[in-house]
Amino acid sequence: MTLLGALKIGLEPDELLSRHTSWRIGGHAIFFARPKNTEELTGILEFARCERLPFYVLGRGSNVLFPDEGYGGVVINMLEFKKDFMCAHEAVAEVSAGMPNNQFVQKCAEHNLGGVEFLSSIPGTLGGAVVQNAGFSRRRGVINEIGNFVEEVTVLTPEGRMRTLQKSEINFSYRDSNLRQYVIVKIKLKMISCPQKQVLAEVHENSKYRNDVQDLQHPSAGSVFKNPQAPSPSSGRLIDLAGLRGYRIGDAQISPRHANFFINLGQATCRDMLELIALAKDKVKQKFGVKLEEEIRYVPG
């Protein structure tokens, strides 16, 4: 397809990815797309397939690291995809994959639905949260993960075929799932009936906790590493005990406030961040014998 043809289906050439990631890191993508509906999304996937270009699906870019050299394919940003669609009946909600997490929680509150208040402080879209089985809890021993609420997921395959996956076909694990091979378009969730006032109170407490504990003042990707299994300390604690809190390579720094947050002080490169991640893994492995596993996704160019 010619460049003119690509432009006709809404593909933007040579888009700087640092504009679309919470780390503010990343070079240019060959093409960048912002589909608003299934027809546009299907056309973009067909283009990528015909041109033999890889594609990467992006929400708010809150858990991803792109290389400084850029991405040699199509980045599909889902922020505009049916972003306001949500249908709630009794305790079941159907929602677009493009809806931001905080907006989803607010809409749930309006329908007196709760259980997913933990999502409100996790930047990103619901589709990204489901793919990664996002979770958060400020209470020790309590596990909150979006996968616990998912009943079915409607997806597009890389070939552009629509499928609906039932709960029994979806494998959720700690910060992962078997959904990465698909493009999620819609999610059905079984919610908990809960008064709006109670939902909003929990949202407020979660937000206060994260502001008190985490570094939200600098560009970051949230937690860089998954937490090891108990009884091991958390990844942040291990990095801290290894003496790396505040350590810096270029403009990439392990946050002085939270050692599992790696922040961009202004001009950090992908190389800086990868070196800092490798250093943290090596030091923790040497000192404690624990192999840290990344929660963030590095996307090769």
C-alpha positions in Angstrom: 0.0 0.0 0.0 1.2 3.5 -0.8 1.7 6.2 1.9 -1.4 7.9 0.5 -3.4 4.7 1.0 -2.1 4.4 4.6 -3.1 8.0 5.3 -6.6 7.2 4.0 -7.1 4.6 6.7 -5.9 6.9 9.4 -2.3 5.8 9.8 0.1 8.6 10.9 3.7 8.1 9.7 6.8 8.7 11.8 5.1 9.4 15.1 7.4 9.9 18.2 6.5 7.3 20.8 7.8 9.2 23.8 4.7 11.4 23.4 2.6 8.3 24.1 4.3 6.5 27.0 4.3 7.4 30.7 8.1 7.0 30.8 8.4 9.6 28.0 10.9 7.4 26.3 10.9 6.0 22.7 11.8 6.8 19.2 9.6 7.0 16.1 7.1 4.4 14.9 6.8 3.8 11.2 3.1 4.2 11.6 0.8 5.2 14.4 -3.0 4.6 14.5 -5.9 5.7 16.6 -8.9 3.6 15.6 -12.3 4.8 16.8 -14.3 1.7 15.9 -14.0 -2.0 14.9 -14.1 -1.2 11.2 -11.1 1.1 11.5 -9.2 -1.3 13.7 -9.8 -4.2 11.3 -8.5 -2.1 8.4 -5.3 -1.3 10.3 -4.7 -4.9 11.1 -5.3 -5.8 7.4 -2.8 -3.1 6.4 -0.1 -4.5 8.8 -0.7 -8.0 7.6 -0.5 -7.1 3.9 2.6 -5.0 4.4 4.1 -7.7 6.6 4.6 -5.1 9.4 4.5 -6.0 13.1 2.0 -4.2 15.3 1.8 -3.3 18.9 -1.3 -2.4 20.8 -1.0 0.5 23.2 -3.3 2.1 25.7 -1.9 4.9 27.8 1.6 3.5 27.5 2.0 3.1 31.2 3.8 -0.2 31.3 5.9 -0.2 28.2 9.5 0.7 27.1 10.2 1.4 23.4 13.7 1.6 22.0 15.4 4.9 21.3 15.6 3.8 17.6 11.9 3.5 17.4 9.5 0.7 16.3 9.6 -0.8 12.9 5.9 -1.4 12.5 2.4 -0.1 13.4 1.6 1.1 16.9 -2.2 0.9 17.5 -3.3 3.3 20.2 -6.7 2.3 21.7 -7.5 5.4 23.7 -10.1 6.6 21.1 -11.6 3.2 20.6 -15.3 3.4 21.7 -13.9 5.0 24.7 -17.2 5.9 26.3 -19.0 2.6 25.7 -20.2 0.8 28.9 -23.4 -1.1 29.4 -24.4 -2.2 32.9 -27.2 -4.6 33.8 -27.7 -5.7 37.4 -24.1 -6.7 38.4 -22.7 -7.3 34.9 -20.8 -4.6 33.0 -19.8 -4.7 29.3 -17.2 -2.1 28.5 -14.9 -1.1 25.6 -11.2 -2.0 25.8 -10.4 1.6 25.1 -11.9 3.1 28.3 -9.4 4.5 30.8 -9.3 2.6 34.1 -10.3 5.6 36.2 -13.2 6.4 34.0 -14.4 2.8 34.2 -14.4 2.9 38.0 -16.3 6.2 38.0 -19.0 4.7 35.7 -19.2 1.7 37.9 -19.8 3.9 40.9 -22.6 5.6 39.1 -24.3 2.2 38.7 -23.6 1.3 42.3 -21.1 -1.4 41.2 -17.8 -2.0 43.1 -14.9 -4.4 43.5 -12.6 -2.8 40.9 -11.8 0.4 42.9 -8.1 -0.6 42.8 -8.1 0.1 39.1 -8.7 3.8 39.5 -5.1 4.5 40.5 -3.6 2.3 37.8 -3.0 4.4 34.7 -4.0 2.8 31.4 -7.0 1.4 29.6 -9.2 -1.5 30.6 -7.9 -3.6 27.7 -4.3 -3.2 28.8 -5.3 -4.0 32.4 -7.0 -7.2 31.4 -4.1 -8.3 29.2 -1.7 -7.9 32.1 -4.1 -8.9 34.8 -3.5 -5.6 36.6 -3.8 -5.4 40.3 -3.1 -3.4 43.4 -3.8 -3.5 47.1 -2.8 -1.3 50.0 -3.7 -4.0 52.5 -1.1 -6.7 53.2 -2.3 -10.2 52.2 -5.2 -8.9 50.1 -5.0 -9.6 46.3 -7.0 -7.5 43.9 -6.7 -8.4 40.2 -8.9 -7.6 37.3 -8.9 -11.2 36.1 -11.1 -12.1 39.1 -14.0 -10.1 37.6 -13.7 -11.0 33.9 -16.4 -13.3 32.5 -15.6 -13.0 28.8 -13.5 -11.0 26.4 -14.2 -10.1 22.8 -11.0 -10.0 20.7 -9.8 -9.6 17.1 -7.2 -12.1 16.0 -4.1 -10.8 14.1 -5.9 -12.1 11.0 -8.8 -9.8 11.8 -11.3 -12.4 12.9 -13.6 -11.6 15.8 -13.7 -14.1 18.7 -15.4 -14.2 22.1 -13.4 -16.0 24.7 -15.2 -17.3 27.8 -13.7 -17.3 31.3 -12.7 -20.9 30.9 -10.5 -20.1 27.9 -8.6 -17.3 29.6 -5.6 -18.1 31.7 -4.8 -15.3 34.2 -1.6 -15.4 36.2 0.3 -12.8 38.2 0.6 -9.8 36.0 0.0 -11.8 32.8 -2.5 -13.7 30.7 -2.8 -15.6 27.5 -4.5 -12.6 25.8 -1.3 -10.9 24.4 -1.7 -12.6 21.0 -5.1 -10.8 20.5 -6.4 -7.2 20.2 -9.1 -6.8 22.9 -12.1 -4.9 21.9 -14.7 -5.5 24.7 -14.8 -7.0 28.1 -17.7 -8.4 30.2 -17.2 -8.3 33.9 -19.1 -9.7 36.9 -19.2 -6.9 39.4 -20.2 -6.5 43.1 -23.2 -4.4 44.1 -22.0 -1.6 46.2 -23.3 1.9 47.2 -21.7 4.7 45.2 -20.5 6.5 48.3 -18.6 3.4 49.4 -17.0 2.9 46.0 -15.8 6.5 45.9 -14.5 6.4 49.5 -12.3 3.4 48.6 -11.1 5.2 45.4 -10.1 8.1 47.6 -8.2 5.9 50.1 -6.3 4.1 47.3 -5.3 7.4 45.7 -4.1 8.8 49.1 -2.0 5.7 49.7 -0.3 5.8 46.3 0.4 9.5 46.7 1.9 8.9 50.1 4.1 5.9 49.1 4.9 6.0 45.4 6.7 8.5 43.2 4.1 10.1 41.1 5.9 13.3 40.5 8.2 12.0 37.7 7.6 10.1 34.5 7.7 6.3 35.3 6.1 3.0 34.3 4.8 2.2 37.8 6.3 -1.0 39.3 9.2 -2.2 37.1 9.4 -5.7 38.7 6.8 -8.2 39.8 7.0 -9.0 43.5 8.7 -12.4 44.3 6.7 -15.1 46.0 6.4 -15.0 49.8 8.2 -15.1 52.1 10.6 -13.0 50.1 10.4 -9.2 50.6 8.9 -7.1 47.8 11.0 -6.2 44.8 11.2 -2.6 46.0 12.4 -3.7 49.4 15.1 -6.0 47.9 16.3 -3.2 45.6 16.5 -0.9 48.6 18.4 -3.5 50.7 20.8 -3.9 47.8 21.7 -0.2 48.3 20.3 1.0 45.0 17.6 3.4 46.2 18.3 6.7 44.4 20.9 5.1 42.1 21.2 6.9 38.7 22.4 6.1 35.2 22.1 9.2 32.9 18.6 10.6 33.6 17.2 7.2 34.6 17.0 6.8 38.4 15.7 4.3 40.9 13.2 6.5 42.8 14.4 7.7 46.3 10.7 7.4 47.4 9.9 3.8 46.0 12.7 1.6 44.8 10.5 -0.4 42.4 9.7 2.9 40.6 12.4 3.8 38.0 11.9 7.4 37.0 12.9 9.7 34.1 14.5 12.8 35.4 14.1 14.5 32.1 16.2 13.1 29.3 16.5 9.4 30.1 17.0 7.1 27.2 15.8 3.5 26.7 19.5 2.4 27.0 19.8 4.2 30.4 16.6 2.5 31.7 17.6 -1.0 30.4 21.1 -0.6 32.1 19.4 0.4 35.3 17.0 -2.6 35.2 19.9 -5.0 34.5 21.9 -3.5 37.3 19.0 -4.0 39.8 18.5 -7.6 38.7 22.2 -8.4 39.0 22.6 -6.8 42.5 19.5 -8.5 43.9 20.5 -11.9 42.5 24.0 -11.6 43.9 23.0 -10.4 47.3 19.8 -12.4 48.0 19.7 -15.1 45.3 16.3 -13.8 44.1 15.8 -13.5 40.3 13.6 -10.4 39.7 11.1 -10.6 36.8 10.1 -7.5 34.9 6.5 -6.3 35.0 7.1 -3.7 32.3 7.2 -4.8 28.7 10.2 -3.9 26.5 9.2 -3.8 22.9 12.1 -4.5 20.5 12.4 -2.2 17.5 
